[in-house]
Amino acid sequence: MTTSTAAKKDISKLQRAIVDGLENTKAQDIRVFDTEHLSPLFERVIMASGTSNRQTRALSVSVCDAVRKAGFPKPRVEGQTNGEWIIVDCGRAVTHIMQPNHRQYYKLEELWGEKPVRIKLGAEKPKPAAQGGQNSSTPASTVPTKAQPPGLRRSSAAKKGVEEAFPSKAAAKKARAAAAGGSAPAPARKRAAPSKTKAAGQDQQTPAPAKKGIVASLVSKVVALASARKPASKP
């Protein structure tokens, strides 16, 4: 029982490696058939199609690499020179890589296809972990995709602050023009004030000569009266 179970696991692992190698190089119409009851030489026949000689050769190389990475011996390959029909002998499984016209002509499915094996095609490959220690299985809904409007607001506010701190030549010119237009009447008022004070000073200085004349006449009269009041000197 243990031997049969291990053998089944080995053949399942081998056919999975072959199918993965075919899928990695984009093979078309992959089919797997159980041939254990038909031949004692192999237990699986796997068929796939390639659109050109170049693709069929690439498919055979990919299958060989996948089988060796899975821990099985290196397969034997026939038909690579022509590329129209390549046989990859993996021991317990044989892979036929054919171009569509040859596959339709020889119809190997009618010969080996009594027991098709269900396999899962297009298996998801493990995704590499995201940078920063984040798990790749994190759902996309958890990513903050709606954080752009606040960032835009902040950027516009920062831009406005930079413009206010470092205005452009046009903005500085407009600011100077606005300041000159708003403070234009102020110098006129300041200039008008000295004119009034000068006028007032001139008005106050005009009667000054008259006052000086009055004071001089008063002084002369006081001196005359003082000299008249002095007693006559004795002989």
Buried (B, 14 or more C-beta within 10 A) or exposed (E): EEEEEEEEEBBEBBBBBBBBBBBBBEBEEBBBBBBEEBEEEBBBBBBBBBEEBEBBBBBBBBBBBBBBEBEBEEBEBEBBEEBBBBBBBBBBBBBBBBBEEBBEEEEBBEEBBEEEBEBEEEEEEEEEEEEEEEEEEEEEEEEEEEEEEEEEEEEEEEEEEEEEEEEEEEEEEEEEEEEEEEEEEEEEEEEEEEEEEEEEEEEEEEEEEEEEEEEEEEEEEEEEEEEEEEEEEEE
